[in-house]
Amino acid sequence: MKQVNVGLLGCGTVGSGVARILIHNRELIQSRLGAVLNLKYVADSDPRAGRSIAFGKGVFIPDAFQVVDDPDIDIVVEMIGGQGIARKLILRAIENGKQVVTANKALLAHHGNALFEAAMKKGVDLAYEASVGGCMPIIKTLRESLVGNRIHSMIGILNGTCNYILSKITREGTDFKSALADAQARGYAEADPTLDIEGMDTAHKLAIIVSLAYGIKINYDDIYIEGISRITPMDIAFAREFGYTIKLLAIGKKKGDRIEARVHPTMIPSGNLLSNVNGSLNAVTVSGDAVGNILLYGHGAGMMPTGSAVVGDIVDIARNLIHGSIGRIPLLCCQPDQIRQIPIMPIDELETNYYFRFAAMDSPGVLSKIAGILGGQGISIQSVHQKGRKSNGSVPIVMLTHQARESGVRQAMAEIQRLDVVTDEPMLIRIEETNSEA
């Protein structure tokens, strides 16, 4: 029986999950693959990494370059993370003719175009299912299952840390700081949670799937990004009164000859399926011209769920090696000569509905001043709530708007904040009603 040799770089959380699956499910994988997946090397500079796993003699080594330079290694699996040594190792592996698997969404978002170009020139595969959505097969769905569809939109919860925090605030009414501390205590958030809570991690993932859906180069820099750190229990309570739930969403849409790509807290109808995705789970809805709307749902992170996606990539590549079909599926869904330059629409040109919350002095004429400024920017008010939740002499004024243009909204917010009767920075949350066709 043919043997495919695998070299694993990094034996942290996800790397350990990959190793466990390859070792514990060895016979199951062999029965489905028709070949032996041999974990020849596991490289990690920390001698304590993976110590609970029973590796064979000589499998665990400290030098990752020994793995990528070994002529017997067929598939290199990069689980180190970051954009430094991981990038060097992947490029070295490609140059040596190795097939590569990675879950490194930050590396792909920032350097993926160069890595894919190198892989295509060398004629090797670079698989990355686990880079977006953990065990949810969104990459495979876009590259294979929906290959006959024009994708109208993709709207998803792609960060379990943010979803856990917002779910906890919604469920318990706790403040953001307390919810974040709880997420860190449970291991859902890093000691430095900036990448997660400020939306960058979600944007890394959105950049990848937008590229696949619309046949463009990966473009992280033009994605609008806004995090969840300003969301309060008050906003969540008002959203509930209006029939909405607040989630951090990744939104990608085809808009004529341009693409919307944005990440920000969003109010969605409480009956929307995504409203009921809670805790650390992820989900994404995809709207295609043939399939209509579909939903993928599952664990977006974690040792075994993400490890499962990585092993799926390893087996896919092993099958290609066995049958001599490397490059069977284009790395970015489209053929290389069909990758286009489609601009991402600036956030100022977005048109949607909005939720505003103002903290204002409890005095006559305040509402008319605010409404006058909004009207001056062509912003039509759908409903207004002014409730007596007084704090430090101020009361919240909450509004929902009809569809408005972001540039006008931003101008109005700046003017309103300069009013003497407004005591704090206004709160703005965009509203997304549903997946919609272009």
Secondary structure as GFF3:
##gff-version 3
##sequence-region A 1 438
A	DSSP	beta_strand	3	9	.	.	.	ID=ss1
A	DSSP	alpha_helix	13	24	.	.	.	ID=ss2
A	DSSP	alpha_helix	26	33	.	.	.	ID=ss3
A	DSSP	beta_strand	36	43	.	.	.	ID=ss4
A	DSSP	beta_strand	60	61	.	.	.	ID=ss5
A	DSSP	alpha_helix	64	69	.	.	.	ID=ss6
A	DSSP	beta_strand	75	78	.	.	.	ID=ss7
A	DSSP	alpha_helix	85	95	.	.	.	ID=ss8
A	DSSP	beta_strand	99	102	.	.	.	ID=ss9
A	DSSP	alpha_helix	105	122	.	.	.	ID=ss10
A	DSSP	beta_strand	126	127	.	.	.	ID=ss11
A	DSSP	three_ten_helix	129	131	.	.	.	ID=ss12
A	DSSP	alpha_helix	138	140	.	.	.	ID=ss13
A	DSSP	pi_helix	141	145	.	.	.	ID=ss14
A	DSSP	beta_strand	151	157	.	.	.	ID=ss15
A	DSSP	alpha_helix	160	172	.	.	.	ID=ss16
A	DSSP	alpha_helix	176	185	.	.	.	ID=ss17
A	DSSP	alpha_helix	194	197	.	.	.	ID=ss18
A	DSSP	alpha_helix	200	214	.	.	.	ID=ss19
A	DSSP	beta_strand	224	225	.	.	.	ID=ss20
A	DSSP	alpha_helix	233	242	.	.	.	ID=ss21
A	DSSP	beta_strand	244	255	.	.	.	ID=ss22
A	DSSP	beta_strand	258	269	.	.	.	ID=ss23
A	DSSP	three_ten_helix	273	276	.	.	.	ID=ss24
A	DSSP	beta_strand	281	288	.	.	.	ID=ss25
A	DSSP	beta_strand	292	299	.	.	.	ID=ss26
A	DSSP	alpha_helix	303	322	.	.	.	ID=ss27
A	DSSP	three_ten_helix	336	338	.	.	.	ID=ss28
A	DSSP	three_ten_helix	347	349	.	.	.	ID=ss29
A	DSSP	beta_strand	351	361	.	.	.	ID=ss30
A	DSSP	alpha_helix	366	376	.	.	.	ID=ss31
A	DSSP	beta_strand	381	386	.	.	.	ID=ss32
A	DSSP	beta_strand	394	401	.	.	.	ID=ss33
A	DSSP	beta_strand	404	405	.	.	.	ID=ss34
A	DSSP	alpha_helix	406	417	.	.	.	ID=ss35
A	DSSP	beta_strand	427	431	.	.	.	ID=ss36
###
